[in-house]
């Protein structure tokens, strides 16, 4: 509902656009949002239906979660493919000072993440990761039982130093991104952006590729176990939460206009 405000506001943290660039960006963003609402959101509603059916039929299994994850990744890739030509056009129009400022902002952002996720001792990283997950789960299922909380703690312990691989990979990607933008007038720049934005998993470090696969498997296992232990009240809250997301989507004016 507010992406037309949130996206420019977020981008502003990394890129200081001039008046002409802002005008072009806002017009282009409107086109992308209209495309997204009319062509992509109906598929998200179907996806939520499949998620709902999993909960209702007590079929929250590893295989079912893998299927939903694949579908979600495909949806993300579809968006990346759609916006890449616009990203190329925007980045090619930057001057050297804007590129330098963007690089400085990315370095600052990375340093902030390193301070938050890597500086604390491993035991504290594990504790904070479990707390973040418990907070997310509480929003979707309500308070966890002691047994469920123990399962979340075990999940966090299992991930160990995953923060290290995640931040290292982020730094690896950012370095490649800035290097590409510095060569933004080269003939192969659009192809490099395609790789960085759409095919980014191919550019991950081997260590992170392995860590990510492990992280996904651990998350699926956690969800399966938590749902297996869930109470009637927790499943009811989860169902209501999914229904709430579906209602929010259906209420969007652009989706209603398309339906009419």
N, C-alpha and C positions, 0 to 999 in steps of 0.2 A: 504493500500500500504506500510506503514511503521511500521506495528505492530511488526515486528521482531526486530525493534530497540526500539520502544516506550515502549513495555511491559517490557523488561529487565531494561530499563532506569528507569521506574516507580517503579518496584520491588526493584531496588537498593536503593530507598529512605528508605525502611523498612528492607532490608535483605542484609547483606554483605556475598556473597557466595565465597567459595574458588574456585580454578581453576577447580577442578574436578566437583564440583556442577554446575559451570557455563557451562562447556562443556555438561554435561548431560541435563541441562535446555534448552540450545540453540537447541540441537538435538530434544528434546521432544516438544519444542515450534514449530519447523518446522512441525512436524507431526500434531500437533493440528491445526496449521494455514492451512495446506493442507486439513485436514478434514473439517474445517470451510468453506473454500472457495468453495470446491466441493460439499458439502452436505447441507450447510446452506444458502449461499448467493443466490442461485436460489429462495429460499423461500422469501428472503428479497425483491427481485425484484417483486415477485407476490404481496407482502405486499404493496410496493410502488404503484403498479398499482391500488390496491384497494383504497389506500389513494387518488390517483389522481382522480379516478372515483367519490369519495365523493365530491371533490372540483368541478369537471367539471359538475356534475349533481345537484349541490347545495343541497347535502344530508349530510352536516356536522351536524349530530344530536348527541344527547347524546348516543343513542343506538349504532350508528355506531362507535363513538369514544370508547365506552366500548368494542366493538368487536375488534377493532384494538389494544387496550390496552391489552386485554387477549392474543391476538396473539403475541404481543411483549414480554409479560411475559413468554409465553411458549418458545419462542426463547431463552430468557436469561436462563431459567431453563435447556434447552437442552445443552447449553454451559457449565453451571455449572456441570451437570451430566458428561459430557465428560471429563472435566479437573480435577474432584475431585480425581480420583485415582493417577494422577500425583502430585497433591498438597499433598496428603497423603505421597507419596514416598519422595518428597522434604522435607517436614516438619519432617518426621521420621529420615532423615539423618542429621538434624541440631545438632550441639553441644550446650551445656548449655550456652556458651557465646553468640552464635548467637541468641538463644531464648531470652536472656536478652536484647541484643541490639535491637531485633525486638520489644520487649515490650516497651523499652524506646522510640523507634521511633513512635510507635502507641500512646503512652501517649503524646508525643510532638505534634503529629498531632492533637490529640483531644483537647489539650490545645489551639492550634492555632485556631481551629474552634470555641471553646468557646469564645475566645477573639474577633473573627470577628463577630460571629452571636448572642452571648448572652450578651456580656458586654454592647453594646449600649442600651440606653433607648428604650422601646417598640416602641415609635413613630418613632425613627430612624430605627429600624429593619423593620418596615412596609414600610417606605420610600425607604430603600435600596432594599428590596425585590421587590417592584414595579419597581424600576429602572433596576434591573437585568432582570426582565421579559420583560420590554419594549425593552431592548437591544436585547434579544433573538428574540422577535417578529419582531423587525426592520430588522433583518437579513433575516427573512423569508417572510415578508409582505411589508417591507418598512416602512416609517414613519407613526405613528398612528395619527388619528385625535384627536381633543380635547375630543370628546365624548368617543372614544376608550381608550384614556389615563385615563379618569375618571373611566372607567370600570375596568381597570387594578388596579387602586388605590383602588377601592371598593373590588376587589378580595383580595388584600394584607391585607386590614383591616379585612376582613372576616376570614383570617387565623390566625390572632391574634398572640398568643404565640407559634405557631407551631414550631418555631426554638427550643424551650425548649424541646419539646417531641422528635424531631428528634435527637438532640445532646445527650439527655439522653438515647435514644434507641441505638445510636451508641456506647456509653460508655458501655452499658449493653451487646451488642454483642461482643465488643472487649474483655471484661473481660472473657466471656465464651470461646472465641477463644484462648486467652492466657492460660487459665486454661487447656483447652484441649491439647494444644501444649506441655505444661509442663508434660502432661501424655501421650506423643506421642508414648511410647513403650507399652502402655496397649492394650489388645486385642480388646477393643471396640473403639479405636481411629478412624479407618476408618468410623465407623458408626457415631461418633460424628462429623467428618468433613462433612459427607453427610448431616447431619442436619444443620450445620453452613453455608454450601455453597449452598446447593440445596433447603433445606426446611427452610431457614432462617426466613421466615415470622412466622413460628410456634414458634420461639424463641423470637419474638418481645414482648416488654412490652404491657400489655393490653391497656395502655394509648396511646401508639403509634399506635397500631392496629386501634383504633378508630380515632385517628388524621389522619392517613394515608388514611383511607377510605374517610374522610371528605375532605382531600386535593385533592384526585383524583377527587371527585365529583365537587369540586370548580373549578379545572382546566378544566374539560370538559365543565362546564357551561360557563366559561370565553371564551374558544375557540369558542363555539357555538355562543355566543353573538358577538364576534369580527368578525367572518366570516359573520354573518347576516348583520353587519354594513359595511362590507368591500366594497371598491371601485373596479371598473374593473381593475385598475392598480395594486391594492394590490393582487387580485386573480391571475392576470397574473404573478406577481413576485413569488407568492407561487407555481404556476404551474411550472415556470421555475426553481425554487429552487429544487423541487421534481425531475424534469427531470435531473437536474445537478447531484443529488445524484445517480440516476439510471445510468447515463452515467459513473460516476466514478466507480461504481460497475462493469458495463459491460466491462470497459477498463482493469480490473485487468487481468494480464497474466494467473493466475491460473484458472480463470473462463473461459477465452478464450480457454485454453488448454483442459479443461473439455468438452467444447462445441464441439470442434473438435474431 
